[in-house]
Amino acid sequence: MRGPARHLTHVHQTPYSQGQGNEVACRKNLDSTTVAVHVDEIYCKSCYGKKYGPKGYGYGGGAGTLSMDSGEGLGIKPVEHAPHQPTNNPNASKFAQKLGSSDVCPRCGKSVYAAEKVVGAGNSLMVAKAKEMVEQEEMDKEEEKQSYLSEKAPPLQTGRLSVTELQELCRELHTKIDVVDEERYDIEAKVLHNTREIKDLNIKVLDLRGKFKRPNLRRVRVSADAILRSLLGSKHKVSLDLRANLKSVKKEDTEKDIHRKRMEKDLTELQSLIESHFESRKKEEEELLALSSRMENRRTERAEQQRIRAEKERERQNKLAEERERKEEEEARKKAEDDAKKKKVLTSLQFSGYMQKTEKRGAPRKQTEREKKRKILNERRKELKIEDLNAEQLREKANELWKWMYQLEAEKFELQYKYTRQKYEVTVLRNRVSDHQKK
């Protein structure tokens, strides 16, 4: 339907129509809905659906899809509306219950939504679902953490304890703190190691993905003649002119006999040619199957060899690391014994000043992992002095130790949770690297 604006009657405008167009009644009585203005003509949605609209806009010209144009080119100024809230109608559809209210078609009574509203609602629903899953995961983690802490660090009951019992409690908490601190240090070292490994594996995956690219395959149709030429080669071209191979006929032979003999000759030659073609094709298919089978077996053997080689290399590296650590500990022990002997001799000879200068000039030695761990834990460990404390001070000291142990247990839980997730990520990345290497 085309026509100037005077042929259409304006009706009540909804908030959406105020932002997107005019609300009118179509003269064909097809619909009463949002319209679009083009130059001096106004088109309703039904007329757009019947391809009466201007070419290249909306449904016009057979576009067949909703227009995503904001309407600025047509002089329509869009208005930002408040987000739609879910409807309270119990008989509404599931989509309407989540998306909110909608317009109603006057002809069929179905709910009608604008394209922008549907897209925005879909995105908001996806974001809301993802946010809900993340929040649920955080809640589960917090519940698990509280259960773990209540088991590992239960609240103290020091109201009815004597001084001796309080001192024993403080010593017990101090011992537990040392154990928990060492466990926390070990888990933190594992987390740092996994972090470095994940970084290296990500770099390796990117390198392999850029190095090995699958070729783009395309489907090709080949005629039977082309297949025959490719199989038989250029020396065995099929000739449809078989007259040169015919023998000379006698004059007494009738025309029907000549035709029959020609047909039989052609049929025999064609059958022999087809049989030879299929035999050669069958042989080539068998060779291809055997070749593919050998390639698959070779690929499986190569993968198994790579796996065995990787395991042997891993075992060799572990043995080297253990041997290196053992040698370092042995050297450290021998050096400590030698230093003690030298120090004893020099002390007996009253060379303390010379000893101090020698120690200052000595080159720093590289610390082992165990020495680093022992040094850090010794720095973090606090000396327990409770001999001269009364009952109230002992209770405060016990609460202080309990809070420190509670904090260490919380850090240990967080590190353990992170380490569990990192193990899964490392496994996935290793499998991805293995898949890229097989390609």
C-alpha positions in Angstrom: 0.0 0.0 0.0 1.4 3.3 -1.0 -0.2 6.7 -0.4 0.3 10.0 1.3 -0.1 10.5 5.0 -3.6 12.0 4.7 -5.1 8.6 3.7 -4.3 7.2 7.1 -6.0 8.0 10.4 -3.8 8.5 13.6 -4.8 6.6 16.7 -3.4 6.4 20.3 0.4 6.3 20.4 2.2 3.9 22.6 5.6 4.8 24.2 7.3 2.5 21.7 5.5 4.1 18.7 6.4 7.6 20.0 10.1 6.6 19.8 10.1 4.5 16.6 7.3 6.0 14.4 3.6 6.8 14.2 0.6 4.7 15.3 -2.0 4.7 12.5 -4.8 2.6 11.1 -4.2 1.1 7.7 -6.9 1.8 5.0 -6.8 -1.9 4.0 -7.8 -2.8 7.6 -5.0 -5.3 7.7 -3.3 -4.1 10.9 -3.0 -1.2 13.4 0.7 -1.2 14.4 3.9 0.7 14.2 4.6 2.4 10.9 7.6 3.8 9.0 7.7 7.1 7.3 9.5 7.4 3.9 9.6 10.8 2.3 5.8 11.8 2.2 4.5 8.2 2.5 3.5 6.2 5.5 3.6 2.4 5.5 2.1 0.0 8.0 3.7 -3.3 9.0 1.2 -5.4 7.0 1.8 -3.5 3.9 5.6 -3.9 4.4 5.0 -7.6 4.8 3.3 -7.7 1.4 6.3 -6.0 -0.2 4.6 -2.7 -0.9 7.2 -0.7 1.0 10.1 1.2 -0.5 12.9 -0.9 -1.8 15.9 -1.5 0.5 14.1 -0.7 3.8 12.5 -3.1 6.2 10.2 -5.5 4.4 10.1 -3.3 1.3 11.5 -4.7 -2.0 11.4 -8.3 -0.8 13.9 -7.9 2.0 11.9 -10.3 4.1 13.6 -9.4 7.5 13.1 -6.9 10.3 14.9 -3.7 9.7 17.6 -2.9 12.3 17.7 0.8 11.2 17.2 3.2 14.1 15.1 5.5 11.9 17.5 8.4 11.9 17.6 8.4 8.1 13.8 8.8 8.0 13.7 11.6 10.6 12.6 9.3 13.5 14.2 10.1 16.8 14.5 7.0 19.0 13.7 7.4 22.7 15.4 5.4 25.4 12.8 3.6 27.5 13.1 1.9 30.9 13.9 -1.8 30.8 11.0 -4.2 30.5 10.0 -6.0 33.7 8.6 -9.5 33.8 4.8 -9.7 33.6 2.6 -10.9 36.4 0.1 -12.6 34.1 0.0 -16.3 35.0 -1.4 -17.2 31.5 1.4 -15.5 29.6 4.1 -17.4 27.7 7.4 -18.3 29.3 9.2 -15.8 27.1 6.7 -13.1 28.0 7.0 -13.9 31.7 10.8 -13.3 31.5 10.8 -10.5 28.9 7.9 -8.5 30.1 4.8 -6.9 28.5 4.2 -6.8 24.8 1.8 -5.4 22.2 -1.0 -7.7 21.0 -1.9 -8.3 17.4 -5.5 -7.2 16.7 -6.0 -10.0 14.2 -4.7 -13.1 15.9 -4.2 -12.0 19.5 -0.5 -13.1 19.6 2.2 -11.1 21.5 4.3 -8.9 19.3 7.8 -7.8 20.3 10.1 -5.4 18.6 13.3 -6.8 17.1 15.5 -4.6 19.4 13.5 -5.7 22.4 13.9 -9.5 21.6 17.7 -9.1 21.0 18.2 -7.1 24.1 16.1 -9.4 26.2 18.1 -12.4 24.9 21.4 -10.8 25.8 20.1 -9.8 29.2 18.8 -13.3 29.9 22.2 -14.8 29.0 24.1 -12.3 31.2 21.6 -12.9 34.1 22.0 -16.7 33.8 25.8 -16.5 33.7 25.7 -14.1 36.7 23.4 -16.5 38.6 25.8 -19.4 37.9 28.8 -17.4 39.1 27.0 -16.4 42.2 25.9 -19.9 42.9 29.5 -21.1 42.5 30.7 -18.5 44.9 28.1 -19.5 47.5 29.0 -23.1 47.2 32.7 -22.3 47.6 31.9 -20.1 50.7 29.9 -22.9 52.3 32.6 -25.4 51.7 35.2 -23.0 53.1 33.1 -22.4 56.3 32.7 -26.1 56.8 36.4 -26.7 56.3 37.4 -23.9 58.7 34.9 -25.1 61.4 36.5 -28.5 61.2 40.1 -27.4 61.1 39.9 -24.4 63.4 36.9 -24.8 65.8 36.2 -21.9 68.2 38.1 -21.9 71.5 36.5 -22.5 74.9 38.9 -21.0 77.5 36.5 -19.9 80.1 37.0 -22.7 82.6 40.6 -23.6 81.9 43.3 -23.3 84.5 46.7 -21.7 83.9 48.4 -25.0 83.2 45.7 -26.0 80.7 46.0 -22.6 79.1 49.7 -22.9 78.7 49.3 -26.4 77.2 46.7 -25.0 74.8 49.0 -22.3 73.7 51.8 -24.7 73.1 49.4 -27.0 71.1 48.2 -24.1 69.0 51.8 -23.0 68.4 52.7 -26.5 67.1 49.6 -26.6 64.8 50.5 -23.2 63.4 54.0 -24.5 62.4 52.4 -27.5 60.6 49.7 -25.5 58.8 52.2 -22.8 57.8 54.5 -25.5 56.2 51.5 -27.0 54.4 50.4 -23.6 53.1 53.9 -22.9 51.9 54.0 -26.3 50.0 50.6 -25.6 48.3 51.7 -22.1 47.4 54.8 -23.5 45.7 52.7 -25.9 43.7 50.4 -23.1 42.6 53.3 -21.0 41.4 54.7 -24.0 39.5 51.3 -24.6 37.8 51.0 -20.9 37.0 54.3 -21.0 35.1 53.3 -24.2 33.4 49.9 -22.9 32.3 51.7 -19.8 30.8 54.1 -22.0 28.9 51.4 -24.3 27.6 49.3 -21.4 26.4 52.3 -20.1 24.5 52.9 -23.5 23.0 49.3 -23.9 22.0 49.4 -20.6 20.2 52.6 -21.6 18.4 51.2 -24.9 17.3 47.9 -23.4 16.2 49.8 -20.9 14.0 52.2 -23.5 12.6 49.8 -26.3 11.7 46.8 -25.2 9.7 44.3 -27.5 8.1 43.8 -26.9 4.4 40.4 -25.7 3.3 38.7 -28.6 1.6 36.1 -28.1 -1.1 33.7 -30.6 -2.6 34.3 -31.2 -6.3 32.1 -33.1 -8.8 34.0 -35.1 -11.4 32.4 -36.8 -14.4 32.9 -40.4 -15.3 34.9 -39.5 -18.3 37.3 -37.4 -16.3 37.8 -40.3 -13.8 38.4 -42.7 -16.7 41.0 -40.4 -18.2 42.7 -40.0 -14.9 42.8 -43.7 -14.3 43.8 -44.9 -17.8 46.1 -42.0 -18.6 46.7 -40.2 -21.9 47.8 -43.3 -23.8 44.5 -45.1 -23.3 41.9 -42.5 -24.5 38.5 -43.8 -25.2 37.6 -43.5 -28.8 34.0 -43.5 -29.8 34.8 -43.9 -33.5 35.1 -47.7 -33.9 34.8 -47.9 -37.7 38.5 -48.1 -38.2 38.6 -51.4 -36.3 35.8 -53.0 -38.3 36.7 -55.6 -40.9 35.6 -55.3 -44.5 32.3 -57.1 -45.1 31.3 -59.3 -48.0 28.9 -58.1 -50.6 26.5 -60.9 -49.9 26.0 -59.8 -46.3 22.9 -57.9 -45.8 22.7 -54.5 -44.2 21.0 -56.0 -41.1 23.8 -58.4 -40.6 26.4 -55.7 -40.9 24.6 -53.6 -38.4 24.3 -56.5 -36.0 28.0 -57.4 -36.2 29.0 -53.8 -35.7 26.9 -53.6 -32.6 28.3 -56.9 -31.2 31.8 -55.7 -31.9 31.2 -52.4 -30.2 29.6 -54.1 -27.3 32.4 -56.6 -26.8 35.0 -53.8 -26.9 33.1 -51.7 -24.6 32.6 -54.5 -22.1 36.3 -55.4 -22.2 37.2 -51.7 -21.7 34.8 -51.4 -18.7 36.1 -54.6 -17.2 39.7 -53.5 -17.5 38.7 -50.1 -16.0 37.0 -51.6 -13.0 39.7 -54.1 -12.4 42.4 -51.4 -12.4 40.1 -49.2 -10.2 39.6 -52.1 -7.8 43.4 -52.7 -7.5 44.0 -49.0 -6.9 41.3 -48.9 -4.2 42.9 -51.9 -2.5 46.2 -50.1 -2.7 44.7 -47.0 -1.3 43.1 -48.9 1.6 46.3 -50.7 2.4 48.2 -47.4 2.3 45.7 -45.7 4.6 45.8 -48.6 6.9 49.6 -48.4 7.0 49.5 -44.7 7.6 47.0 -45.1 10.5 49.2 -47.8 12.0 52.2 -45.7 11.6 50.4 -42.7 13.2 49.4 -44.8 16.2 52.9 -46.2 16.6 54.4 -42.7 16.4 51.9 -41.5 19.0 52.8 -44.4 21.3 56.5 -43.8 20.7 56.1 -40.1 21.5 54.2 -41.0 24.7 56.8 -43.5 25.8 59.6 -41.1 25.0 57.9 -38.3 26.9 57.4 -40.6 30.0 61.1 -41.6 29.8 62.2 -38.0 29.5 60.0 -37.0 32.5 61.4 -39.9 34.6 64.9 -38.9 33.6 64.3 -35.3 34.5 62.9 -36.3 37.9 65.9 -38.6 38.6 68.3 -35.8 37.6 66.4 -33.4 39.9 66.5 -35.8 42.8 70.2 -36.6 42.2 71.0 -32.8 42.0 69.1 -32.2 45.2 70.8 -35.1 47.0 74.2 -33.8 45.9 73.4 -30.3 47.0 72.4 -31.5 50.4 75.5 -33.7 50.7 77.7 -30.8 49.7 76.0 -28.5 52.1 76.4 -31.1 54.9 80.1 -31.6 54.1 80.7 -27.9 53.9 78.9 -27.3 57.2 81.0 -30.0 58.9 84.3 -28.5 57.3 83.3 -25.0 58.4 82.6 -26.2 61.9 86.0 -28.0 62.1 87.8 -24.9 60.7 85.9 -22.6 63.1 86.8 -24.8 66.0 90.5 -24.9 65.1 90.7 -21.2 64.5 88.8 -20.4 67.7 91.2 -22.6 69.7 94.1 -20.6 68.1 92.3 -17.3 69.0 91.9 -16.1 65.4 88.4 -14.8 65.8 89.1 -11.5 64.0 90.6 -13.3 61.0 87.6 -15.6 61.0 85.1 -12.7 60.8 87.0 -11.2 57.9 87.1 -14.5 56.1 83.4 -15.0 56.5 82.7 -11.6 55.1 84.9 -12.2 52.1 83.3 -15.6 51.3 81.3 -15.7 48.1 77.5 -16.3 48.6 76.4 -19.8 48.0 73.2 -20.6 46.0 70.5 -21.8 48.4 68.5 -25.0 47.7 64.7 -25.1 47.8 64.7 -26.7 51.2 67.0 -24.1 52.6 64.8 -21.3 51.2 61.7 -23.0 52.7 63.4 -23.5 56.1 64.6 -19.9 56.1 61.2 -18.4 55.2 59.4 -20.5 57.8 61.9 -19.6 60.5 61.4 -15.9 59.7 57.6 -16.4 60.0 57.7 -18.5 63.1 57.3 -16.5 66.4 58.9 -17.6 69.6 56.4 -18.6 72.3 56.9 -17.0 75.7 54.2 -17.8 78.1 56.0 -18.7 81.4 55.4 -15.3 83.1 51.8 -14.7 81.9 48.7 -14.9 84.1 45.4 -16.5 83.2 43.9 -13.5 81.4 47.0 -12.9 79.4 47.2 -16.6 78.5 43.6 -16.4 77.2 44.5 -13.4 75.0 47.6 -15.2 73.8 45.5 -18.3 72.9 42.9 -16.2 71.0 45.7 -14.5 69.1 47.3 -17.8 68.2 43.9 -19.2 67.2 43.2 -16.2 64.9 46.6 -16.6 63.2 45.9 -20.3 62.7 42.4 -19.5 61.3 44.0 -17.1 58.8 46.5 -19.7 57.7 43.8 -22.3 57.3 41.8 -19.8 55.2 44.8 -19.1 52.9 45.5 -22.8 52.7 41.9 -23.5 51.5 42.0 -20.7 48.9 45.4 -22.0 47.6 44.1 -25.6 47.5 40.9 -24.5 45.6 43.1 -22.6 43.1 45.4 -25.6 42.8 42.5 -27.9 42.0 41.3 -25.7 39.2 44.8 -25.3 37.9 45.2 -29.1 37.6 42.1 -29.3 35.4 43.4 -26.4 33.2 46.8 -28.0 32.9 45.2 -31.3 31.8 43.1 -29.5 29.2 46.1 -27.6 27.8 48.3 -30.7 27.7 45.5 -32.6 25.7 45.2 -29.6 23.4 49.0 -29.5 22.7 48.9 -33.3 22.1 46.0 -32.9 19.6 47.8 -30.1 17.8 51.0 -32.2 17.6 49.2 -35.1 16.0 47.8 -33.0 13.2 
